[in-house]
Amino acid sequence: MDFDHSERAQLLIPQLERFMAEEILPNQQTYYDQLVHSNDYRQWRVPPIMEELKAKARNAGLWNLFLPDEQYGAGLDNRDYAPLAEITGRCPIAPEVFNCAAPDTGNMEVLVRYGSPEQKERWLKPLLAGEIRSGYSMTEPAVASSDATNMKATCEVDGDEVVINGQKWWTSGAGDPRCKILIFMGVTDPGADRLKRHSMVLVPLDTPGVKILRMLPVLNSLDEPHGHAEILFENVRVPLTNIIHGPGRGFEIAQGRLGPGRIHHCMRLIGASERALQLLCQRGLGRIAFGKPLVELGSNRDIIANARLAIDQARLLTMKAAWALDKRGTFGALNDISAIKVVAPNVLQHIVDAAIQIHGGEGVSDPELSRLLGMARALRLADGPDEVHRRQIAKLELSKYLRKS
């Protein structure tokens, strides 16, 4: 098992760190100051500083780093992209600056791997250029979406059109004024095999019958200008050519989409954990109570040591998953991917909680720590809840012994 990075990745790591230090971190507060806060998502605007930073990143060659296909991206495999994702995880706005933010990354990967030439020209090209953004409509409010086969929304073929009906929520990114296209997943043939019933369809957001009902708050934050939408699709008609990879291929596409995306999420979470630990240590060294720095009181040194151990273990586990994904593909790395999906957000949640605690009253009002805590908690549900991934891990573990008995 080799975790060494390629020569290309070794060159990009210091470039990315320098760009983060010189351009993104100094402008993070500017971004938040420029946000339009409103309960009406139609009032949201993209902070001008974001487009300025994106132009600088593209000019610096720090663009579409997540795509392994050199025709479209940097040509890095998962093992090489992992440390870059970790660096961007130190700041919530950083992934978008490099055109490496979800859900666009997963949607671009889908179009690169499965899209038709027409679909690539119309939608992949502007996504790669960072000119538009996208959403992914899969989860539904009326069913337990942790089991995706429960899906009730439909995308039925009617001649040379697809008719789409259903209600989706947690369509992240749909509140962004630049969001132009959704990938919708629904049932095409309810009588087919349970894993061949579903299709993925490209649905322009301005198609008649697409109605955004509301933006869902995440721990009381609407996450402007990104947003997480609940959307009603009512007799929405799009051309048959908008089906990706053909009818009934939805689950096949989903498996190909989720593997790399989970590596990206987890490495960003590790970067966020490093940031939380940094804030914890700085507070512990600089704050005096009872005549001593906080790090000298109680079990705070143990907390710091355990945080360091947890981050390093999570990183190694994620690098192992990235290596397995590169060598064996998604199905050969299922156990590793499930493991990191449980471990990484729990590590971040634990360390952020410790950082809040050591900050005292300031901790519960600190906006950066609040954002990190919200991200950690939400990602224990996104891409499947912890329980589903633990179930997968246990299933594979038990299979070793069932074969022997």
N, C-alpha and C positions, 0 to 999 in steps of 0.2 A: 504494500500500500504506500503510494508515493504522494506526499502533499506538497512537493516542490512546485513553485510556480514557473510558468514559461518565461522566457526572456521578455516577451511582450508585456506580460503582466507585471514583471519586476520593474519595467520602465514606467508603467502606468501608475503604480501604487504611490511613489513619491510625487508624481504630477498631480494626482487626485488630492493627496493630502495637502499640497501647497495651495491648490485652488480652493479647497475647503477653508483653509486658514486665512487666505488673503481676500477671498471674494464672498463666500457664503456666510460663514459665521459672523463677520462684521456687519452683514446686511440682514441677518435674521430678524432683528427687531424692526428694521425698516419694513420688511415684508408684513409683519403683523400690524404695524402702525397703518399701513396702506389698505388693510382689509376693510371691506364694507360689511358691517355686522347688521343683519336684518333677518327677521323671521320669514320674510318673503325672498325666496331664492332668486327671483327674477331681478332683484336689486343687486345681487352679488356682482363683483367685478374682480378681474385678475389683477393683483398688485403689479404696477408697472415694473417694479424691480425684478420680478420673476422673468419677464421677457428679456430684460437687460442681461441678467445672469445667464439665461439660456443661450443668448447670442455669443457671449464670451466663452461659454463651455464648448459650444460647437466650433468656434474658431480655434480653440485650444486642442481640438481633436478628442475631447472627452464627451462623446456622444454615442448613444445607443450601445453602451458597453456590454449590455446583457445578452446581445444576440450572437450566438456562436457562428452564424453564417456570415462569412466575410463580405458577401454581396450586399448585406443589409446592415451589418454591425461591425464590432471590433474583432470578431473571430475568436473570442475567448470561450473555452469550455466552462462548465460549472465550477470546477476547482479553481480556475483562474479568476473567474468573476467574483467568487465568494469574498475574498478580502476587500475588493472594491465596494461591494454591497455593504460590508461592515463599516467602511469609512463613511459612506453616505448615511448610514443609520445614526450617526452622531447628531444629525440635525434633521428635523422632520421635513423641511422644504428641499433638502438636497437631492433626493432621487429625481424629482421633476426637473431640476436644473439640468441634469444630464440626460433627460428624456428616458429615464429608467424607473418611472413610477408606475405602480399598479393603479388601475387594472390595465392600463395601456400595454404594459410589458407582456402580460399574458395574452391579450388580444392580438398584439403584433406577432407573437410566436405562433398563434393559431393561424393567422393569415399567411405567414411565411411557410409553415409546414403543410397547410391544408387548403389555402385559398386558391381560387382560380386566377388566371391572368387578369381578368376583368375586375375581380374583387381586390386584387393587389393594387391595380392601377388607381381605382377609385378611392380606396380606404387605407390600404397599407402605406401608400406613398405619402399622403399628408400626415399620417401618424408618425412615420419615421422622421419627417421633417419637423415635428413638434408644432404643426400648424393647427391641428385639431386634437380633441381628446375623445375618449370613448367610455362606455360602461358595459357591464356584464350582468345580464338579468337571468338569474337561476333560482335563487331562494324565494320561497313563497310563504305568505303569512298564515295560510289556512292548513298547512300540513307540516309534519316534522321533517324539515329539509336536511337534517343530518343524515337521513336516508333518502338519497336523491331519486330513488325509484318511486317515491311517494308523489312526485311531481304531477300536478293536475292541469297546468296550463298546456294549451295545445297549439300546434303549428301544422295544420292539415293542408295537404296538397289539393288544390282545386284547379285543374287544367294547367295553365302556365303561371299560376300564382300560388302563393302560400297564404292561408288565412290564419291569423294569430289571435288567440283569445286567452285571457287569464290575468291574474294579478301577481306581481312580483314585488319584492322589497329588498332592501339592502343592495340596490343597484348603485354601487359607489361610483362617484364621478359624474352622475347625471345632473347635478346642480351646477356644474361648471359651465359658464356661458360658451366655452369652446367645445363642449361635448356635442358631437354631431351624429354618432353612430353607436348602436347597442348591439351586442351579441345576445340573442334571446335563445334560451334552451327550453324546449317543450316536447310534448308527446305528438308524434306523427302517426304512428301505427300502434294502437293499444293492444292489438292481438299478437304482436311480434314477441320474440324473446325479450325478457325484461331489460336486457342491456342493449337491445337493438330497436327500441321503441322511439327513441328520442332523436331530435335533430337540433342543430345550431343554425340560427338564421340571422343574417345581418338586417337590422331594422333601423333606418334613419330616424333620428329622434323627432323630426318634424312630420313623420308620416301620419295621415289622418287616422284617428282612433287611439293614438298613443297619448295618454293623459297622466301627467305627474300629479299624484294626489297630495304628496307632502314630502318634506325632508325629515328623516328620522334623527333625533338627537342621540348622540353617543355620550353617556354620562353628562348630559345637559349641554353638550356642545354640538352645534350643527356642522362643524368642520368646514366652514366657508373657505374658499369658493368651490370646494370639491363636492361635499354633500353626499348623502346616502338616501336614495329616493325609493318611495313606494309608488309603483307605476301600474296603472290599469291599461291593459291592451284589449281593445274592444273592436272585433271585426277588422283588425288591421290587415291590409293586403299589401304584399310586396311581391316582386317577381320571383318565380321559381329559382332563377339563377342566384338568388340571395342565400339559398341554402349552402352551407359550407360543407364541402367534401361529400355531399349527397345525403338523401334521407336516411335516417336510422343510424347515423355515424356519430351521434352526439356524445355518447359515453366514451367512445374511442378517442375523440378529440379531447374530452375533459381530462382523461388520464394523461395524455401527452402535455396538456396545458399546466396541470397542477404540480407536477414534479419539480421542474425548474423554479416555478413561482414560490414554492415553499422554501427552497434553498435561499432565494432572494429575501423573503420575509425573515427567515431565521437569522441570516447574517446581519441584516439591518437591525434586528432585535439585539444581537450581540453588541453591535456598535452603540445602540441606545443604552445597553447595560453598562458599557464602559463609561459613557457620559454620566449616568446616574451614580456610578461608583466614584467618579471624579468629583462630582458635587458633594457626595457624602464625605469624602476624605477632606476636601477643602473646608467644609463646615466643621468637621471634627477637629481639625488642626487650628482653626481660627477663632472658634467660639470658646469662651472661658466660663466655667461654672464651678462653684465651690473651690475656686482658686486653682483650677487645672483646666487644660484643654479637654474638650469632650472625649477625645480619643483615649484619654487616661481614665475615664470613668466607666464603671459597670463592665459590660461585656462588649464594648464597642470595638476593641481590637479583634475579638473573635468574629464579630459581624463582618468587619472589613476582610479578614482572612478568608472567611467562608464565601464571601462574595467573589473574591479573586478566584478561588477554587472552582466555584460554580460557573463563572464566565469561561474559564479556560477549558473546563470539561465540555461545556456546551459548544464551544468553538471546535474542539476536536471531533465531537460527534457530528457536527454539521459538515466539517471538512470530509469526514468519512462518508457521509451521505452524498456529498457532491462527487467524490471519487467514484462511489458505487453507481451513481446516476450516469456519469460519463462512460464507465466501463460496461455496465450491464443494462442500461436503459431504465425506464420508470418501473417496470414490473420486477426488475432485478434489484431495485433499491426501495421497495415498498416499506419494509420494516425500518430501514434507516430513516426514510422520510417521515414516517409516522412518529418515530422516536424524537426527532428534532422538533417536530411540530408541537409535541407536548412540552419538551424541555425548555426551548428558547423563550417563549412568552412567560412561562412560570418563573424562570430565572430573572427576567426583567421585572416582573411584578414584585418579586421578593426584594430585589435590590432597591427599586424605587420606593417601596414601602419603608425600607430601612433609611433611605435618604430623607424621606419626608419626616420620619420620626426624629432623626438627629437635627433637623431644621426646626423642630418644635412648631409653634404657631405659624411661623413663616412658611413652613413646609406645605401646609394645606392651602395656602393662598398663592404659592409660587406657580406661575403659569407654565414654566418649562416642566417642572415635576408633574403637574397635573396632566399635561399633554402626554408625557411618557407613561403615566399610570393608565390613562385612558387607552392608549395604544396597546399596552400589555394586556389589559383585561379583554379588550375587543378581539385581539388576535388569538385568544384561547378559544374563540368560537369561529372565527373566520377560517375558511378552508377546512371546516370540520371541527367539531368540539373535541376537547381532550379525550372524552370518553370513547369516541369513535376510534381515535387513533390507538388508545390503550387496548381496545377490543381487538384491533388488527394485530397489534404486537402479541397479545396473548394467544390469539388464534395461531399465528405462525410458530410461536414457542411451543404450544401444546401439540402441534402437528409432528414435532420431532419425536415425541413419546408415543403418540397414537400409532405411528408407523411401526414402532418397535413391538407394540403389544399385540 
